[in-house]
Amino acid sequence: MRDHLPLGAIHVNELRLWAHVGVMEHERREGQWFSLDFSLWLDLDQSSVDDDLGSTADYSLAITGLQGLSCELRCLTIEHFSERVLQLLEDLYGPVPMRVLLRKCAAPVPGFSGSVAVERCRHWSTT
């Protein structure tokens, strides 16, 4: 188990995803916009020196995979959506420390114009 986070991270912010997620039936039927930020903590030293994609994480794979996931997924909660995002990232990059912030851009709550978000972390050191 890691006793600390690697000193480098790749951050992808504001990935817009159209997904059929929500408690209300019309949210799952019609879909809605979500915004996703994710971070992967990695050892970036080798790729920094070698300028080699093979020694880092190709974030385009995550973006493409997440776009596909959002098209296929049908579920009630953004918590479940965030779990599927974490699973996809772990399948791609292994058990590296990661963080996701998944925002529902327009929650169907009368008089509310903000966003609602779920933040989750995986393989995060507590020491």
C-alpha positions as CSV (number, residue, x, y, z in Angstrom):
1,M,0.0,0.0,0.0
2,R,1.2,3.5,-0.8
3,D,2.3,5.6,2.2
4,H,2.1,8.8,0.2
5,L,0.8,10.3,-3.1
6,P,3.1,10.5,-6.1
7,L,4.4,14.0,-6.7
8,G,2.7,14.4,-10.1
9,A,-0.9,14.4,-11.2
10,I,-2.9,14.6,-14.4
11,H,-6.0,16.7,-14.1
12,V,-8.9,16.7,-16.7
13,N,-11.5,19.4,-16.0
14,E,-14.9,20.2,-17.3
15,L,-15.5,17.1,-19.4
16,R,-19.1,17.6,-20.6
17,L,-21.1,14.4,-20.7
18,W,-24.7,13.8,-21.7
19,A,-26.1,11.0,-19.6
20,H,-29.4,9.4,-18.7
21,V,-29.1,9.6,-14.9
22,G,-31.6,10.9,-12.3
23,V,-34.2,10.0,-9.8
24,M,-37.0,11.4,-12.0
25,E,-38.1,9.2,-14.9
26,H,-37.8,12.1,-17.4
27,E,-34.2,12.6,-16.4
28,R,-33.4,9.0,-17.3
29,R,-35.5,9.1,-20.5
30,E,-34.4,12.5,-21.9
31,G,-30.9,12.8,-20.4
32,Q,-29.1,15.8,-19.2
33,W,-25.6,17.4,-19.0
34,F,-23.0,16.5,-16.4
35,S,-19.6,18.0,-15.9
36,L,-16.7,15.8,-14.8
37,D,-13.3,16.6,-13.4
38,F,-10.9,13.8,-12.7
39,S,-7.4,13.5,-11.4
40,L,-4.8,10.7,-11.5
41,W,-1.8,10.8,-9.2
42,L,1.2,9.2,-11.0
43,D,4.9,9.2,-11.1
44,L,5.4,11.6,-14.0
45,D,9.2,11.9,-13.6
46,Q,10.1,9.4,-16.4
47,S,7.7,11.0,-19.0
48,S,8.9,14.4,-18.0
49,V,12.5,13.5,-18.9
50,D,11.8,11.1,-21.9
51,D,8.9,12.9,-23.4
52,D,7.4,9.4,-23.9
53,L,3.6,8.8,-23.9
54,G,4.4,5.2,-23.0
55,S,5.6,6.2,-19.5
56,T,2.6,8.3,-18.6
57,A,-1.2,7.9,-18.7
58,D,-2.9,8.7,-22.0
59,Y,-5.8,10.8,-20.8
60,S,-7.5,10.6,-24.3
61,L,-8.3,7.0,-23.5
62,A,-10.2,8.1,-20.4
63,I,-12.1,10.9,-22.2
64,T,-13.2,8.5,-25.0
65,G,-14.1,5.8,-22.5
66,L,-16.1,8.2,-20.4
67,Q,-18.0,9.5,-23.4
68,G,-19.0,6.0,-24.3
69,L,-20.0,5.2,-20.7
70,S,-22.2,8.2,-20.5
71,C,-24.0,7.2,-23.7
72,E,-24.8,3.7,-22.4
73,L,-25.5,4.3,-18.7
74,R,-29.0,4.4,-17.3
75,C,-29.2,4.8,-13.5
76,L,-30.9,6.7,-10.7
77,T,-28.0,8.4,-8.8
78,I,-24.9,10.4,-9.6
79,E,-23.3,8.4,-6.8
80,H,-23.6,5.3,-9.0
81,F,-22.5,7.2,-12.1
82,S,-19.4,8.3,-10.1
83,E,-18.7,4.7,-9.2
84,R,-18.8,3.6,-12.8
85,V,-16.4,6.5,-13.7
86,L,-14.0,5.3,-11.0
87,Q,-14.2,1.7,-12.2
88,L,-13.5,2.8,-15.8
89,L,-10.4,4.8,-14.7
90,E,-9.1,2.0,-12.6
91,D,-9.6,-0.4,-15.5
92,L,-7.5,1.9,-17.7
93,Y,-4.8,3.0,-15.3
94,G,-4.7,0.5,-12.5
95,P,-5.0,1.1,-8.8
96,V,-3.5,4.6,-8.8
97,P,-4.8,7.4,-6.5
98,M,-7.6,9.1,-8.2
99,R,-10.3,11.7,-7.6
100,V,-13.5,12.4,-9.5
101,L,-15.9,15.4,-9.1
102,L,-19.1,14.7,-11.0
103,R,-21.6,17.6,-11.3
104,K,-25.2,17.5,-12.4
105,C,-25.4,20.8,-14.3
106,A,-29.1,21.5,-13.8
107,A,-30.7,19.7,-10.9
108,P,-34.5,19.7,-11.3
109,V,-35.2,21.5,-8.0
110,P,-37.6,24.4,-8.2
111,G,-35.9,27.8,-7.5
112,F,-32.4,26.2,-7.6
113,S,-30.0,27.3,-10.4
114,G,-26.7,25.9,-9.1
115,S,-25.1,22.5,-9.6
116,V,-25.1,19.4,-7.4
117,A,-21.9,17.3,-7.2
118,V,-20.5,14.1,-5.9
119,E,-16.8,13.9,-5.1
120,R,-15.1,10.5,-4.7
121,C,-11.6,9.3,-4.2
122,R,-10.0,5.9,-4.6
123,H,-6.6,4.4,-3.6
124,W,-6.1,7.5,-1.5
125,S,-3.5,7.2,1.3
126,T,-4.6,8.1,4.8
127,T,-1.1,8.3,6.2
